Amino acid sequence: MNTINTLKLAGKTALITGGSRGIGAAIAQRLASEGAAVAITYSSSPDKAEEVVKSIQAAGGRALAIQADATDAAAVVQSIEQTVKTLGGIDILVNNAGYLAVAPLEQFTLADFDRSVAINVRSVFVATQEAVKHMKEGGRIINIGSTNADRMPFAGGGVYAMTKSALVGLVKGLARDLGPRGITINNVQPGPVDTDMNPASGPFAETLKGLMALPRYGHVDEIAAMVSYLAGSEAGFVTGASLTIDGGFAA
């Protein structure tokens, strides 16, 4: 676990949705290493979620795993309530749970459209609406968007790009709602990142690397580092922003 600025988030509590693997797990471990008590939600990977919790606890941190389907608004609300009840509050919400469906327009189903919007947009709104009820001044909302909000260079990704673009408008508007309360809200927009879902050795990797200024995939720890910055006091003047970390994919 990261040992730099170990106590930066001491006394803070964070909830990371979709935190059982990939980018979400890296964020959970990074924030925990900086002193935060961490809750993660998972949909269908209890074993992986428990691995994340145990790794944090083994390093002396506090962690909690909560089963919550991001398409279920009631479950999303309950995950916030359980975090507050068990860990004593919520200071940082990282909306990381996401869904990617890619298909030609003629073959794209309404079920996938609805699921994309439910997870990538609606769950972000629901979790944010509930979390800010419990947040004090200095609260942080951080959404994991995508560089595809700015650039979608291949066919079949229109709905995904639409949902991530929606987050750009959402944070601009909610920054106005939350600013007077001293709560910031921002997006982090990753490009291709080496995960189980999109491995750097996968079938699309060489094509994607050919679109980037830095011809490599990002690492989950690099995304977690940007989230860590936004979660800390140094980012207190950053709100309503979409920060791209994509190796020049959208350049």
N, C-alpha and C positions, 0 to 999 in steps of 0.2 A: 504494500500500500504506500501511497505517496507520503513522504515525511516532511515536505516543505510546508511552512505555515500551518503546522499541525493544529494549533488552537484557533485558527482564523474563524471557525464557525462554532466554537465552544458555546454551549448553552442554547444552540439553535436546534430546531427539529425540521426535518425535510421529508417530504413524500415524493417518491419517484414512481410514476405510473409505468407499467410495462418494464419493471426493473429486474427481471429475473435473468436476463441475458443481454449480450451485445452492448450497445451504447448505454442502455438503462442501467445495467449491472455496473459498468465502469463508472457512471455518474454516482451511483449509490456508494460505491467503495471510495471514490474520491472525496465526496462530501463527508463521509464517516471518518476518513483519515484526517480531516481538518476539524474534527470535533463535534460534528452534528450527530444527533440521534436520527436514525433513518428508518422510514417505512417504505416498503416497495409493494406494488400490486403486481399480480400475475393472473393470467387467464387460464392457462393449461399446462404450466410447467412447474408443478410444486417442488419437484426435486431440485431443479435449477434455482428456484427462489430460495429454498432452504440452504443451498450451497452458498449463496450470496450472504444470507443472514449469518451463517456460521463463520464465514471468513471475516466478517465485520466483528462479530463477537470475540473471535479468537484474537483479534488485535486490540481488544479492550473496549470496543464500541458497543452501542445499543442499537438493536435492529429488530425489525418486525416485518413479516410477510403477510399480505392480505390477499385472499382470492377475490378478484373483482373483474367481471367482464366489462370492458369499456363500452360495449353497446348498450349496457343496462344502466340507465341514469340513476336508478335507486342504489345500485351496487357502488357506483362512483361516489355518490353522496355518503354512503355508509363507510367507504374507505377513508374519507376525510374524518368522519366522526370517530372511527376506531383509532385513527392516528392520534387525534386530539386526546381521546380518553386514555389511551395506553401510554403515550409518550409525553403527554402534558401540554400539547399545543401544536401549532404548525406555523413555521416562519418562512419556509421555502417550499413551493410546489413546482415540481418539474413534470410537465405534461409530455411524456415521452412515448406513451403507447401509440402505435401507428399501424396502418394497414395499407398494403400496396396491391392493387389489382391492375394488370396491364392486359389489354385486349384491343383488337381493332374496333372502331366505333360500332360497326354493324353487329359485332358479337358481344359487346359489353352489356352485361345483364343489369337490370334494375336492382337486383339483390346486391350485386357488388357495388353499384352506385350508392345505394342506401347504407351499406356497411362502411364504405369509405367515408361518407359524410358523418356517420354516427361516431366512428372512432376518431377520425382525424380532425373533426371540427366540433361536433356536439359535445363529446366527452370533455374536450378542453374547456368549453364554455361552462358546462355543468360543474366540473371540478373547481374551476376558478371562482365561480359564483359562490360555491359552498366554502371554499378555503378562506376567502377574504372575510367571511363572517368572524373568523377566529384570529385573523392576523392583526398585529399591532404595527405601528410605524416602523419602517425598515423591512417590511415583508417583501418577498420576492416571488414573482411568477415567471417561470422560464419555460417556453414551449420549444419542443424540438420540431422545427419545420423542415424545410428542404431547399436546397439550391434550385430544385425544379420549380419553385415559385417564380424564379426569374428566367430559367431556361429549361425547356423540355425538347431536346434535340432528336427525339425518335418518336415514331407513331405508337399509339396505344396507351400513352400515359396522360392523356388530357384530364381525366377525372382526378388522378393523383395530384397533378399540378394545380388543378382548381382548388382542391382542399388545402394544399399548403399555401396557396396564394391567399385563401380566406383568412389564414392566421395573420398575415401581414396587416390586413385591414382591421382585424379584431384587436391586435395589440395597439395599433394607433388610436383606436377609439377608446379602449379600456384604459389606456395611459391617462386619458383625461378624467375618467371616473375615479381612478385610484390615486392619481397624483396628489390631490389635496390631503389624502390620508397617509402620505409618505410611503406608499407601496409602489414598487416598480414592476413593469411587465414587459418582457422582451421575447423575441424569437432567436434561437440558434438555428442556422440553416446549413446542415452538413451537405457535402457532396458525397461521392462514393467512399464508403468506409468499409473496412475489412471486418465483416461479421459472418455468422453462419448463414444468414439470409442472402448476403451479397459478397461472397468470398473474393479476395483479391486474385484467386486462381480460378474463378468461375468462368462460365462460357461467355459472359459479356465484358469481362475485365479488360481485355486488350482494347476493345472498342471504346470503352469509357475512358481509359487512360489516354487514348489518342485525342480526346476532347479537352484534356486538361493542360494547364501550364506546367504543373508539376506532375510528371507522368507516373504517379503512384497513387494507391489508395490511401486514405487517411486511416489513422489508428483510433480506436475507441477512446484511448487515454487523451488524445488531442481534443476530442469533442468534450470530454469530461472537464478538461482544463478550462475551456471557454465557459462552460456552465459554472464552474467554480468561481471564476472571475465575476460573473453576473450575480452569483449568490452572495458575494462578500460585500463589505462596506466600501471598497474602492470603486464599485460600480454604482454608487448611490445616485449619480447624476445621469445614468443611462436608463431611459425608458421609452417605450413606443418604438423600439428599434428592431431591425432584423439583421443580425450579424452573420455574415456568410463565412463558412470555413470549408472550402471545397477544392483547394489546390488549383484554383483558377478555372474551374469548370465553367463558370458563368462569365468569365472575363472576356 
